[in-house]
Structure formats: C-alpha cells, structure tokens
Amino acid sequence: MLLLRDVQKNDLTGLKRLAAVLNSVNLPNNEEVLSSLIERSTKSFSGTLRDPFHREYLFVLEDLRNKQLIGTSMIIAQHGTREAPHIAFQVTEAEHYSASIDKHIRHQVLSIGYNYEGPTEIGGLVVDPPHRSTPEKPGKQLSYVRFLYMAMHKKLFRPRVLAELLPPLMKDGRSLLWEACGKKFTGLEYPEADKLSRRNKEFIKELFPASDIYATLFSTAAQKIIGVVGEETRGVQRMLERIGFKYVNRIDPFDGGPHYEADLSDVTLVRRFRTAKLGEKDFDQEAELYLVAVERTTGKGRFRAVLAPVRFDDKIAYLSESAKEVLGVEPGEKVSLVPFE
C-alpha cells in the first residue's frame, strides 16, 4: 500500500532522487534548496510558521514495501508577495484595420502583470518514471491529496487556486517563448534565468518591457505554443478540467506554460469533501474509492492519507484493517475524505 504524508527531514535523500526527475522551480535539483523546502514544510504543517500565507506544504508518496519515496506534490499557500510577486503574461487579442487598403489583422498581445497577494498555487508534482501509469495511479493520488488538505483547512488558503502547466519545450529543454522574448530582453539563457528567478524576481521587472508585446514579432513556432499544454502534461490538464479548473489566458513569462485556475470552493473535490468517525468493523469489499486522511497535532508526522474503499453508515466510515493500520487510527477517531473517482 502507498502512504501519502507530510515530508520529514530524513526524506532528503529520497527527495534528491525525485528532484532529479523534474528539475523544476518548485522542486529543484539542489540539496540546499530542498533542505530549506523540507524545513519550511515541516514548520507549515506544525503551524510554527505563523503567517499562513507564507506556508508551503510538501507531500510525499511512500511505497511502504521498500520504504522508498515515489512521488511528491506541493501547495504554496500564496504565490505572490511583496518580496516575490506572482508574475505572468496576460494573453489578449488586438485587432487592427486599415480602410484604405481594406486590411484586417488580429494579433496576440502579451501584457506583463504583477500580483503581490497572489493565489494559492499547486505544484511540485513529480512521479518516479517506473511508477507512472500504474494501477495505483500515484500521480492522481498526489494531485488529489492537495485538495483534500485544502478542504480540511480552507482558512489557510486563498480563494483562488492556480496551477502552472508545462508547455511544449524544445528537445534540449529550452523554451521557444524564452528564445523569442525573454532572452532578448535579459540576455540570459533559459536555464540561467529559470534558476535565478527562484531567488530573484527583480531582474524581470527591471528588464522586461512594461508595454505590450505583440507576439506577431515572434517566430511562427513560438506563436503556436502560447497557451498550449505540453504532451506529457495533457493528463494533468484533463484532470484539472474535470474538477473545475479553466485556462485563464495567462502564461508563465519564462517557459510560456499556461495558467489554469479555479475558485477553491468550486473545485468538485472540495465540494464533495466530508468527515466521519471511524467504525469498529473492518471493511475490505468493493466500494467507492476515497482518499482518507488523519491528522495529528503533535509529533513529527502530522498528516497521513491513504487510498482505500470506504463504506458509510450515516457519519460512520468503515475501512479495511490494512488501511487503518497504515493510517494508524483507532475506532471513533475522525477521518477526512474526498472521492477518488
């Protein structure tokens, strides 16, 4: 059975291995950054990081058979602060018409914007390649657990939730949009700018033009990928759309990845969130699958969740013996649930 839980300090080695799979802004392949991320996450789960909107929660998925981490996901309580604003290109359309030559042209226009009280962001979704597309659906578990946790603690998060999806990239990992735009204004290569942006947003504000940028000036290939989701991320896109997310005509200024957003209260998983008391009897028959979570207010491990069939009798939930053992729960304890299918 797979266990979803909050990250711990002794997870650094396993986290480093996973970060090498997807060297992203949220989960970089850098030991110092990962150590800092683990520390911030443990303080977030314990509540010792006082400002709830400065918190970042890192979840890990552990294969209990070999004690190996096989995936991660993350919630950033607020993406966009005065120190590090949320930056994006708004994508709009401008129309121009010349009566004298009867010429009508539409242009895609990129307008840079800065948000200092940004939305909650979900990110850092990484699944070890050998475990992708397996019957346990680890990627879906890691994605859904974030909404389970947000449903449990709505007041700790912003009303809007953002997901930045990966766009199509070049074979060498470069971004067509960065080559067409960002590189020309900053003089930086994409990997260098991407790494720098993790600790410094000022250079973007100072070097990018404040005025509108007409995408017509880009190559045809660069224009075609604006707002497009990369092939490997299409599954995530479909999942987000099923639970209520929509493309909001904004893209990342670095790689051009499209932004998908939803009101937290409108996400179908959050609407179907429920709590129950754990029943005494074991239940291991076929039933609707749920992500089931239990929380502790003391100790190192504050959050544990597992995917399991659940039978309800009013406000009583019945789980299998193995699911209860993984969660470490006793009859009568409170559990929190969201449907998996």
C-alpha positions in Angstrom: 0.0 0.0 0.0 1.1 3.6 -0.7 1.2 6.2 2.0 0.7 9.9 1.4 2.2 12.0 4.2 3.9 15.2 5.1 7.7 15.4 4.3 10.2 14.8 7.1 13.8 15.8 7.5 15.1 12.3 7.0 13.4 12.3 3.5 16.2 14.5 2.0 18.0 11.6 0.2 14.7 10.3 -1.4 13.7 13.8 -2.3 17.0 14.5 -4.1 16.5 11.4 -6.2 13.0 12.6 -7.2 14.1 16.2 -7.8 16.5 14.9 -10.4 13.5 13.6 -12.4 12.0 17.0 -12.8 14.3 19.9 -12.1 11.5 22.5 -11.7 11.2 25.8 -10.0 9.1 24.3 -7.2 11.3 21.1 -6.8 14.8 22.0 -7.9 17.6 19.5 -8.1 19.6 21.4 -5.4 20.3 19.9 -1.9 20.4 23.3 -0.2 17.1 24.4 -1.7 15.5 21.0 -0.9 16.7 21.2 2.7 15.2 24.6 3.0 11.9 23.4 1.4 11.7 20.5 3.9 12.3 22.8 6.8 9.6 25.3 5.6 7.2 22.4 5.0 7.6 20.9 8.5 7.1 24.4 10.0 4.0 24.8 7.8 2.4 21.6 8.8 3.2 22.2 12.5 1.9 25.7 12.4 5.1 27.2 13.8 5.4 29.3 10.6 2.9 31.9 11.9 1.8 33.7 8.7 -0.4 31.1 7.0 0.1 32.7 3.6 3.9 32.2 3.8 3.5 28.4 4.3 4.5 25.8 1.8 3.3 22.2 2.2 5.3 19.3 0.6 3.6 15.9 0.4 5.4 12.7 -0.4 4.1 9.3 -1.6 5.9 6.4 0.1 5.9 2.8 -1.1 5.7 1.0 2.3 7.0 -2.2 0.8 10.5 -0.8 0.4 10.3 2.5 2.3 11.0 4.4 -1.0 9.6 7.8 -2.0 8.0 7.5 -5.4 6.4 11.0 -5.8 5.8 14.5 -4.4 3.3 17.3 -4.7 3.1 20.7 -3.1 0.8 23.5 -2.0 2.2 27.1 -1.9 -0.4 28.9 0.3 0.2 32.2 -1.5 2.1 32.6 -4.7 2.9 36.3 -5.0 4.1 38.5 -2.2 5.7 41.9 -1.9 9.1 40.3 -1.7 8.4 37.9 -4.6 5.4 38.9 -6.8 3.5 36.5 -8.9 4.4 37.4 -12.5 2.6 36.4 -15.6 1.8 37.5 -19.2 -1.9 38.2 -19.8 -2.8 37.0 -23.3 -5.2 39.1 -25.2 -6.1 39.9 -28.8 -5.8 43.2 -30.6 -7.5 44.0 -33.9 -6.2 46.5 -36.5 -7.9 47.6 -39.6 -6.9 49.8 -42.5 -9.8 51.1 -44.5 -7.6 52.5 -47.3 -6.2 49.0 -48.2 -9.1 47.0 -46.6 -6.7 45.0 -44.4 -7.9 43.5 -41.1 -5.3 41.8 -38.8 -5.6 40.1 -35.4 -2.6 40.0 -33.1 -1.9 38.0 -29.9 -0.7 40.5 -27.3 1.3 39.7 -24.1 1.0 42.2 -21.2 3.1 41.6 -18.2 1.4 41.8 -14.8 2.5 41.6 -11.1 0.3 40.2 -8.3 1.5 40.9 -4.7 -1.3 39.0 -3.0 -1.4 36.1 -5.4 -3.5 32.9 -5.4 -2.7 29.6 -3.7 -0.6 27.5 -6.1 -0.4 23.7 -6.5 2.8 22.4 -8.0 5.8 20.2 -7.5 4.0 17.1 -8.8 6.7 14.5 -9.5 6.2 10.8 -10.0 9.1 8.4 -10.4 9.0 7.2 -14.0 8.8 3.4 -13.2 5.6 4.1 -11.2 3.8 6.2 -13.7 0.6 4.8 -15.3 0.4 2.0 -12.7 -3.0 0.8 -11.3 -2.5 2.7 -8.0 -2.5 6.0 -10.0 0.2 7.7 -7.9 0.1 10.9 -9.9 -3.7 11.3 -9.3 -3.2 10.5 -5.6 -0.5 13.1 -5.2 -2.7 15.7 -7.1 -5.9 15.0 -5.1 -4.3 14.9 -1.7 -3.6 18.7 -2.0 -7.3 19.4 -2.4 -8.1 17.1 0.5 -5.7 19.1 2.7 -7.1 22.4 1.4 -10.6 21.3 2.1 -9.6 20.4 5.6 -8.1 23.9 6.2 -9.9 26.4 3.9 -9.0 29.4 6.0 -5.2 28.8 5.5 -5.5 29.3 1.7 -6.6 31.9 -0.8 -10.0 31.8 -2.5 -8.3 31.1 -5.9 -6.1 28.2 -6.8 -3.5 28.3 -9.6 -1.8 25.5 -11.5 1.0 26.4 -13.9 1.3 23.7 -16.5 4.3 22.8 -18.6 4.2 23.9 -22.2 5.8 22.1 -25.2 9.6 22.5 -24.8 12.4 22.1 -27.3 14.3 18.7 -27.4 17.2 20.3 -25.4 14.8 21.6 -22.7 14.8 25.2 -23.9 11.7 27.3 -24.1 10.6 28.6 -27.5 8.9 31.6 -25.8 12.0 32.4 -23.9 14.1 32.3 -27.0 11.7 34.6 -28.8 11.1 37.1 -25.9 12.8 36.8 -22.5 16.3 36.1 -23.9 16.1 39.2 -26.0 15.2 41.5 -23.0 17.5 39.9 -20.4 20.4 38.5 -22.3 20.1 35.3 -20.3 19.8 31.7 -21.4 16.7 29.9 -20.2 18.3 27.6 -17.6 20.2 30.5 -16.1 17.1 32.8 -15.9 15.0 30.0 -14.6 17.5 29.3 -11.8 17.9 33.0 -11.0 14.1 33.5 -10.7 14.0 31.1 -7.8 15.5 33.7 -5.5 15.3 37.0 -7.5 12.2 38.4 -9.3 13.6 42.0 -9.5 15.5 41.5 -12.8 12.3 40.5 -14.6 10.5 43.7 -13.5 13.5 45.9 -14.5 14.5 44.3 -17.8 11.1 43.2 -19.3 9.2 46.0 -21.0 6.2 47.4 -19.2 4.4 48.0 -22.5 2.5 45.3 -24.5 4.5 42.8 -26.6 3.0 41.7 -29.9 3.5 38.0 -30.4 3.4 38.6 -34.2 7.0 39.5 -33.9 7.9 36.0 -32.7 8.6 33.0 -34.9 5.6 31.1 -36.1 6.6 28.1 -33.9 6.8 30.4 -30.8 3.4 31.9 -31.5 1.8 28.4 -31.8 2.8 27.3 -28.3 1.3 30.2 -26.5 -1.3 28.8 -24.0 -0.6 25.2 -25.2 0.0 22.4 -22.7 2.9 20.0 -23.4 2.1 16.5 -24.4 3.4 14.9 -21.2 1.2 17.3 -19.1 -2.1 16.7 -21.0 -3.2 14.1 -18.4 -2.8 16.7 -15.7 -4.7 19.3 -17.8 -7.6 16.9 -18.3 -7.7 16.0 -14.6 -7.8 19.7 -13.6 -10.5 20.5 -16.1 -12.6 17.6 -14.7 -12.6 19.0 -11.2 -13.3 22.6 -12.3 -10.1 24.4 -13.5 -10.0 26.5 -16.6 -7.3 28.2 -18.7 -7.4 31.9 -17.7 -5.5 33.4 -20.7 -2.3 33.8 -18.8 1.1 32.2 -19.3 4.4 32.0 -17.5 6.9 34.6 -18.7 9.7 32.1 -18.8 8.5 29.0 -20.5 5.1 30.1 -21.7 3.3 27.5 -19.6 -0.5 28.2 -19.4 -2.1 29.1 -16.2 -5.2 27.2 -15.0 -7.3 28.5 -12.1 -10.4 27.7 -10.1 -12.2 29.0 -7.0 -11.3 26.7 -4.2 -14.9 26.4 -3.1 -16.0 25.4 -6.7 -13.5 22.5 -7.1 -15.6 19.4 -7.2 -13.3 17.5 -4.7 -13.7 20.3 -2.2 -17.4 20.3 -2.7 -17.6 16.6 -2.0 -15.3 16.7 1.0 -16.6 15.1 4.1 -15.6 14.0 7.6 -16.7 10.9 9.5 -15.9 8.8 12.6 -14.1 5.6 12.1 -16.2 2.5 12.7 -15.1 -0.6 14.6 -15.7 -3.2 12.0 -13.3 -3.9 9.1 -14.4 -3.4 5.6 -12.5 -4.8 2.6 -15.2 -5.3 -0.1 -15.6 -3.4 -3.3 -16.8 0.2 -2.7 -16.2 3.7 -3.9 -12.6 4.7 -3.5 -11.7 7.7 -1.3 -8.5 9.4 -0.2 -8.8 9.1 3.6 -6.7 11.3 5.9 -6.0 11.6 9.6 -4.2 14.4 11.3 -2.1 14.7 14.4 -1.4 17.9 16.4 1.9 16.6 18.0 4.9 14.7 16.9 6.8 14.6 13.6 4.3 13.1 11.2 1.3 15.5 11.2 -0.6 14.2 8.2 -1.2 10.7 6.7 -3.6 9.7 3.9 -4.3 6.5 2.0 -6.4 5.4 -1.0 -9.0 2.9 0.1 -12.5 1.6 -0.5 -14.9 3.1 2.1 -18.4 2.1 3.2 -20.5 4.7 5.0 -23.3 4.3 7.5 -24.5 7.9 8.1 -21.5 9.6 9.6 -19.6 6.4 10.3 -16.9 5.3 7.9 -15.7 1.7 7.6 -12.2 0.9 6.3 -10.1 -2.3 5.8 -7.8 -3.4 8.5 -4.7 -2.7 6.3 -5.9 0.9 5.6 -6.4 1.6 9.3 -3.0 0.1 10.1 -1.3 2.4 7.6 -3.2 5.5 8.9 -2.5 4.5 12.5 -6.2 5.1 13.5 -8.5 3.6 16.1 -12.3 3.3 16.1 -14.0 6.5 17.0 -11.3 8.8 15.5 -12.1 11.5 13.0 -11.1 10.9 9.4 -11.4 13.3 6.4 -12.2 12.1 2.9 -12.5 13.1 -0.7 -13.8 10.8 -3.5 -11.1 9.4 -5.8 -13.3 8.6 -8.9 
